[in-house]
Amino acid sequence: PGIEHPDVQFHFLPSTVNDHGRVDGDRHAYQVHVGTMRPKSRGYLKLKSTNPADHPIIQPNYYQEEEDLVDMRACVRLAREVFAQSAFDPFNGGEIAPGVNVNSDSEIDTYLRKMSDSAYHPSCTCKMGVDDMA
């Protein structure tokens, strides 16, 4: 409410996708992946050493800003509200994660801090282009 642009993105998946597809699900299921579209937290990317073969240090700083955690907590609750609709009843085998016993702000925050990651297209780590700042 009161936001002039989309602030959350929901990805509905008619399967289980664990660890970016590297781990098979143990049952037939559906799930949703959620993310905020304009997080306030800012991470960084820096060189580990002068050796170009060394991987860089990537620190996303997820939830550095409390507002991002509050927004994602709301996403968990909204996803639960969506999946509680009667249209899902014939397919609902119960919540797998974070789990029906994860309800308080603190419990949801712990789950989010453990499970959150980037979804293949993080941005704003470096200037792109052909000008002097690129």
N, C-alpha and C positions, 0 to 999 in steps of 0.2 A: 504493500500500500504506500502510495506517495512517491514511488520511484517511476521515473519517466522512461525507463528502458528495462529490458529483461535483465535480471540479476542472478538467475539460476538456470543451469542447463541440466536436463534430465536425459539420460541415455537409457532407454528400455532395452533389455536383452532377453530374448526368449530362450535363454540357456544360462548356465552358470559359467562365468569367466573368472577364474582365479589366477592371480599373479600374471596378468596380461596374457592368459591362455596357456601358460607354461605348466599349469596344474589342472588336471581334469577334475570336473565336478563328480561327486559321488551319487548324484541323483538327477532326475529330470526336474528342472526348476526354471524360474524366471527371476530377473533381478533388475535393479536400477543402479546406475552409477550417476552420481550428482556432483556438481561443482558450481562454485560461485563464478560469475563472469567478470567481476571487477574486485578482486581481493585487494586489500590494503597492504598486506605483508609484502615485503620485498626481500628477495634473497640476493645472492651474488655468485659470480663465477670468477675464479682467479686461477692463475697458473700455479701448479704445485712446485715446479722447478724450471730451470732453463732448458731442460731436456724436452724437446718437442714430442718425444714418444710417451712421456708421462701423461696420464689422464689428468684433466684439470680438476680442481676442487669445485664441486657444485653444492652450494648450500641454499636450499630453497626457502628456509625460514618459514615453513608453514606455521600459521597461527601465531606469528610474532605479534600481530595486532589482534586484540581480543574480539573486535568486530567480525573478523573472519571466522573465528570459532563459533560465535553466536549465530552467524548466518548458516554455517554448515550444520549446526545442531538443529536449526529450523528445517533444513533440508531433510534430515533423518526423520523428523516428525511429520513433515509433509509427505514423504514417500510412504510412511506407514499409513497415513490417512488415505492416500490414493489406493494402496493395495488392500485396504479394509473395505473398499466399495464392493457391493454385492456382485458386480460383474466378474470379479475375480474368484468368487466362492467356489466354482467348479474346479478351479486350478490350484487353489491355495492349500499347500501342504504344510504351512507354518513358516514362520520367519526363521531363516537360517542365521543371518547376521544383521545387525550386531547381536540379536537374540532378544526374545521377549522379556528377559529379566534385566535388560539394559535400558533403564528408563530415566534415571535422574540426570541432571545436567552433567554432573561429575562422571557418571558412568558412560554417557554418550561421548563426552570429551575425551576420555581415556581411549575409547574405541577409535575415534577420529584421529587422534594423535598416533595411534599404532598403525592404522590402515591407509591413511591418506598418502597419495602420491600424484605425480603429474601425469597427464593424459596425452603424451606424445607431441604436444605443440605449445610448450611454454614459450613465453615471449619476453621481450624487454631486457634481454641480457646484453645486447650490444647493438650499436647503431649500424644500420645497413645502408648501402648506397655507394656513391662515388665521390662524395664531398670530403673535406678535410677531417670531418668528425668520424668518418667510416673506418 
